[in-house]
Amino acid sequence: MSESSGEFAYIDWLRRQTPADARIILGPGDDTAVVRFTPGADVLVTTDMLLDGSCFILAEAGPRRVGRKAMAVNLSDIAAMAGRPVAAVVSVGLPRDGGRALAEELYRGLREVADEFQTALAGGDTNSWDGPLTIAVTMLGEATARGPVRRSGARPGDWLLVTGPLGGSIRGKHLNFTPRVREALQLHERADLHALIDISDGLAADLAHICEESRCGAVLRAESIPLSDDARRMNDALSPLEHALGDGEDFELIAAMPPTDAHRLLTAQPIPGLTLFHIGACVEQGMWLERDGRREVLPPRGYVHGFE
């Protein structure tokens, strides 16, 4: 193998492409990166692995959009804590055939969304194999002075708000979404957020995570759940509402907060470019969907990675 090809040549190329960042004391090229955080800030750590054939179809999406999604899903996790992203490390398992060109386009997609949210690329790992593309991003962030917003603080009586229309993400949003980092920070400033989560698995499934961690229940009002145009365009046996409840990968936020704060936000709609929707409330127990004045049990439908 020539000196201009292979893993080390790619790392050298990557180092030349990656701009300096004051928070990165030591970037790609050593055994670890050195990242400088704000003194006293809680460090947030998250990671997501994406697999060709499961999380994306490379032949359809293209490597640049795959790279973008890999970074964006991690940014969405930071948003779900109302935190600020700082730096990321990226590991890829590249197919041997055409891996270098693929790696460069992945990098451009990663950088596209990382730069939008002032997130430094601090390093990672590169391997090649005979299987399909695998990409894993680990992200480091920091909590604001108000602290991270957890899933476990929702209380009966809290109102549930969502940051955008839901359902039908398979039609393109799952690759092209913008993580709600800025919006989460603004909500954190303006309201007493009791719980927060991003919708990756599905509205019903992710709301169930809040209920489980907070030891409470929830009621969703069917007519209040915002349905995306893509949910309405899905041509299958499921209704648009069922798509909104269970499709997942919308990467909007569910927020639980006191009614006074929620009412003020819904009335003022103070965040530019964002419409908040009141979809229900927290109750003592159970998961319920209310429509036509009647309540029915709401299963925690959504995507689950199955294995035995």
C-alpha positions as CSV (number, residue, x, y, z in Angstrom):
1,M,0.0,0.0,0.0
2,S,1.4,3.4,-1.0
3,E,2.1,6.2,1.5
4,S,-0.7,8.3,-0.1
5,S,-3.4,5.7,0.6
6,G,-4.7,3.9,3.7
7,E,-5.7,4.9,7.2
8,F,-2.7,7.1,8.0
9,A,-2.9,9.1,4.8
10,Y,-6.6,9.7,5.5
11,I,-5.8,10.8,9.0
12,D,-3.2,13.2,7.7
13,W,-5.8,14.6,5.2
14,L,-8.4,14.9,8.0
15,R,-6.0,16.9,10.2
16,R,-5.4,19.3,7.4
17,Q,-9.1,19.8,6.9
18,T,-10.0,20.3,10.5
19,P,-9.7,23.9,11.7
20,A,-8.2,24.9,15.1
21,D,-10.5,25.4,18.0
22,A,-9.6,27.1,21.3
23,R,-11.4,24.4,23.2
24,I,-9.4,21.6,21.7
25,I,-6.0,21.7,23.3
26,L,-4.9,18.5,21.5
27,G,-6.8,17.2,18.5
28,P,-6.4,14.3,16.0
29,G,-3.0,12.7,16.0
30,D,-2.3,11.6,19.6
31,D,-3.7,8.8,21.7
32,T,-6.5,11.0,23.1
33,A,-7.8,14.4,22.4
34,V,-7.6,17.1,25.1
35,V,-10.7,19.2,25.5
36,R,-11.0,22.3,27.7
37,F,-14.5,22.8,29.3
38,T,-15.9,25.8,31.1
39,P,-14.8,25.5,34.8
40,G,-17.7,24.1,36.9
41,A,-19.9,23.0,34.0
42,D,-21.3,19.5,34.0
43,V,-19.9,17.5,31.1
44,L,-22.5,15.8,28.9
45,V,-21.5,12.6,27.0
46,T,-23.5,10.8,24.4
47,T,-22.9,8.4,21.6
48,D,-24.8,6.9,18.6
49,M,-23.9,4.2,16.1
50,L,-25.4,4.2,12.7
51,L,-25.5,1.1,10.4
52,D,-26.0,0.9,6.7
53,G,-29.2,-1.1,6.1
54,S,-30.7,-0.2,9.4
55,C,-30.3,3.5,10.2
56,F,-29.7,4.6,6.6
57,I,-29.3,3.1,3.1
58,L,-26.0,4.4,1.8
59,A,-26.9,3.8,-1.9
60,E,-30.0,6.0,-1.5
61,A,-28.8,8.6,1.0
62,G,-25.2,9.2,-0.1
63,P,-22.3,9.5,2.3
64,R,-22.6,13.2,2.9
65,R,-26.1,13.0,4.2
66,V,-25.1,9.9,6.3
67,G,-22.3,12.0,7.9
68,R,-24.7,14.8,8.5
69,K,-27.2,12.5,10.2
70,A,-24.5,10.8,12.3
71,M,-23.5,14.2,13.8
72,A,-27.1,15.5,14.1
73,V,-28.5,12.6,16.1
74,N,-25.8,13.3,18.7
75,L,-26.5,17.0,18.7
76,S,-30.2,16.2,19.3
77,D,-29.2,14.2,22.4
78,I,-27.4,17.3,23.7
79,A,-30.5,19.4,22.9
80,A,-32.6,16.9,24.9
81,M,-30.5,17.9,28.0
82,A,-30.8,21.6,27.1
83,G,-27.0,21.6,26.8
84,R,-24.3,23.1,24.6
85,P,-22.3,20.9,22.3
86,V,-18.5,21.2,22.5
87,A,-16.6,18.5,20.7
88,A,-17.1,15.1,19.0
89,V,-15.0,12.1,18.1
90,V,-16.0,9.9,15.1
91,S,-15.3,6.2,14.5
92,V,-16.0,4.6,11.1
93,G,-15.9,1.1,9.7
94,L,-15.4,1.7,6.0
95,P,-15.9,-0.9,3.2
96,R,-12.6,-1.6,1.6
97,D,-13.7,-0.8,-1.9
98,G,-14.0,3.0,-2.3
99,G,-13.5,3.7,1.3
100,R,-11.3,6.8,1.0
101,A,-13.7,8.7,-1.2
102,L,-16.5,7.6,1.1
103,A,-14.6,8.8,4.1
104,E,-14.0,12.2,2.7
105,E,-17.7,12.8,1.9
106,L,-18.7,11.5,5.3
107,Y,-16.4,14.1,6.8
108,R,-17.9,16.9,4.8
109,G,-21.4,15.9,6.0
110,L,-20.2,15.7,9.6
111,R,-18.5,19.1,9.4
112,E,-21.5,20.7,7.8
113,V,-23.7,20.3,10.8
114,A,-20.9,20.4,13.4
115,D,-19.9,23.8,12.1
116,E,-23.5,25.0,12.3
117,F,-23.5,24.3,16.0
118,Q,-19.9,25.3,16.8
119,T,-18.9,21.7,17.6
120,A,-15.2,20.8,17.2
121,L,-14.1,17.5,15.7
122,A,-11.5,16.3,18.1
123,G,-10.5,12.9,16.6
124,G,-11.7,9.3,16.3
125,D,-10.8,6.0,14.7
126,T,-10.9,4.6,11.2
127,N,-11.1,0.9,10.2
128,S,-11.9,-1.0,7.0
129,W,-13.6,-4.3,6.6
130,D,-15.6,-6.4,4.2
131,G,-18.9,-5.4,5.6
132,P,-21.1,-2.3,5.1
133,L,-20.5,1.2,6.4
134,T,-20.7,1.7,10.2
135,I,-20.3,5.2,11.8
136,A,-20.3,6.1,15.5
137,V,-20.1,9.6,16.9
138,T,-19.4,10.3,20.6
139,M,-20.2,13.9,21.6
140,L,-19.1,15.9,24.6
141,G,-21.2,18.9,25.7
142,E,-21.7,21.1,28.7
143,A,-24.7,21.9,30.8
144,T,-25.8,25.5,31.3
145,A,-25.7,27.3,34.7
146,R,-29.3,26.0,35.2
147,G,-28.1,22.4,34.9
148,P,-29.1,19.6,32.5
149,V,-32.8,18.8,32.0
150,R,-33.5,15.2,32.8
151,R,-36.3,12.8,31.9
152,S,-37.1,12.2,35.5
153,G,-38.6,15.5,36.7
154,A,-42.1,15.5,35.1
155,R,-45.0,15.8,37.6
156,P,-48.7,15.2,37.4
157,G,-50.3,18.4,36.2
158,D,-47.4,19.4,34.0
159,W,-48.4,20.3,30.4
160,L,-46.7,18.5,27.5
161,L,-45.4,20.6,24.6
162,V,-43.8,19.5,21.4
163,T,-41.6,21.6,19.1
164,G,-42.9,20.6,15.7
165,P,-45.1,18.4,13.5
166,L,-44.5,14.6,13.7
167,G,-44.6,11.5,11.5
168,G,-43.5,10.3,8.1
169,S,-39.8,11.0,8.7
170,I,-38.8,8.1,6.4
171,R,-39.7,10.4,3.5
172,G,-36.6,12.5,4.2
173,K,-36.6,14.2,7.6
174,H,-34.7,11.4,9.2
175,L,-31.7,12.4,7.1
176,N,-32.2,16.2,6.8
177,F,-33.5,17.4,10.2
178,T,-31.9,20.3,12.2
179,P,-31.4,19.3,15.8
180,R,-33.2,21.6,18.3
181,V,-30.1,22.7,20.2
182,R,-30.8,26.5,20.0
183,E,-34.5,26.0,20.7
184,A,-33.8,23.9,23.8
185,L,-31.4,26.5,25.2
186,Q,-34.0,29.2,24.7
187,L,-36.8,27.1,26.3
188,H,-34.5,26.4,29.3
189,E,-34.0,30.2,29.7
190,R,-37.7,31.0,29.5
191,A,-39.4,28.2,31.4
192,D,-39.0,25.8,34.3
193,L,-38.5,22.7,32.3
194,H,-39.3,19.6,34.4
195,A,-38.4,17.0,31.8
196,L,-37.2,17.0,28.2
197,I,-36.5,14.3,25.6
198,D,-36.0,14.2,21.8
199,I,-38.2,12.1,19.7
200,S,-36.0,9.5,18.1
201,D,-37.9,6.2,18.7
202,G,-41.4,7.7,18.4
203,L,-43.7,10.1,20.3
204,A,-45.5,7.4,22.3
205,A,-42.2,5.5,23.0
206,D,-40.2,8.5,24.1
207,L,-43.1,9.9,26.2
208,A,-43.2,6.5,27.9
209,H,-39.5,7.0,28.8
210,I,-40.4,10.3,30.5
211,C,-43.2,8.6,32.4
212,E,-41.1,5.7,33.4
213,E,-38.3,7.9,34.7
214,S,-40.6,10.4,36.3
215,R,-42.9,7.7,37.8
216,C,-46.0,9.4,36.4
217,G,-48.5,9.0,33.5
218,A,-49.6,11.0,30.6
219,V,-52.6,11.8,28.5
220,L,-52.2,12.9,24.8
221,R,-55.1,14.7,23.0
222,A,-55.3,13.2,19.6
223,E,-56.6,16.3,17.9
224,S,-53.8,18.4,19.3
225,I,-50.9,16.3,18.0
226,P,-49.3,18.2,15.1
227,L,-49.2,16.0,12.0
228,S,-46.5,16.6,9.4
229,D,-47.3,16.8,5.7
230,D,-45.2,13.7,5.3
231,A,-47.3,11.8,7.7
232,R,-50.4,12.7,5.7
233,R,-48.7,11.6,2.5
234,M,-47.8,8.1,3.8
235,N,-49.5,5.6,1.6
236,D,-50.0,2.6,3.8
237,A,-52.4,1.0,6.3
238,L,-51.6,3.5,9.1
239,S,-53.3,6.8,9.7
240,P,-51.4,10.0,9.9
241,L,-52.0,10.0,13.7
242,E,-50.5,6.5,14.0
243,H,-47.4,7.7,12.0
244,A,-47.1,10.7,14.3
245,L,-47.3,8.5,17.4
246,G,-44.9,5.7,16.3
247,D,-42.7,6.5,13.3
248,G,-39.8,8.1,15.3
249,E,-36.7,10.0,14.0
250,D,-38.6,13.3,14.0
251,F,-36.0,14.7,16.4
252,E,-38.4,17.2,17.8
253,L,-38.5,17.8,21.6
254,I,-41.1,16.8,24.1
255,A,-41.1,19.2,27.1
256,A,-42.9,18.9,30.4
257,M,-43.4,22.1,32.4
258,P,-45.8,23.9,34.7
259,P,-49.1,25.1,33.1
260,T,-48.2,28.7,33.8
261,D,-45.0,28.6,31.9
262,A,-46.5,26.5,29.1
263,H,-49.5,28.9,28.7
264,R,-47.1,31.9,28.5
265,L,-44.9,30.2,25.9
266,L,-47.9,29.0,23.8
267,T,-49.4,32.5,23.9
268,A,-46.2,34.4,23.1
269,Q,-44.5,31.8,20.8
270,P,-41.2,33.7,21.6
271,I,-38.7,31.5,19.7
272,P,-38.1,32.6,16.1
273,G,-38.9,30.0,13.5
274,L,-40.5,27.6,16.1
275,T,-44.1,26.9,16.9
276,L,-44.8,25.1,20.1
277,F,-47.8,22.7,20.4
278,H,-49.7,21.7,23.5
279,I,-50.3,18.0,23.1
280,G,-51.4,16.8,26.6
281,A,-50.5,16.6,30.2
282,C,-48.9,14.5,32.8
283,V,-51.2,12.5,35.2
284,E,-50.7,10.2,38.1
285,Q,-50.4,7.0,36.1
286,G,-51.0,5.2,32.8
287,M,-50.4,6.2,29.2
288,W,-53.6,7.4,27.5
289,L,-54.8,8.8,24.2
290,E,-57.9,11.0,24.4
291,R,-60.1,11.4,21.3
292,D,-63.8,12.2,20.9
293,G,-64.0,12.7,24.6
294,R,-62.9,9.1,25.5
295,R,-59.6,7.8,26.7
296,E,-57.9,4.6,25.4
297,V,-54.7,3.0,26.5
298,L,-51.7,4.3,24.5
299,P,-49.1,1.6,23.9
300,P,-45.5,2.9,23.8
301,R,-45.2,2.2,20.1
302,G,-42.1,3.2,18.3
303,Y,-38.8,1.7,17.0
304,V,-36.9,-0.9,19.0
305,H,-33.6,-2.5,18.0
306,G,-34.4,-6.2,18.3
307,F,-31.9,-8.8,19.2
308,E,-31.8,-12.0,21.3
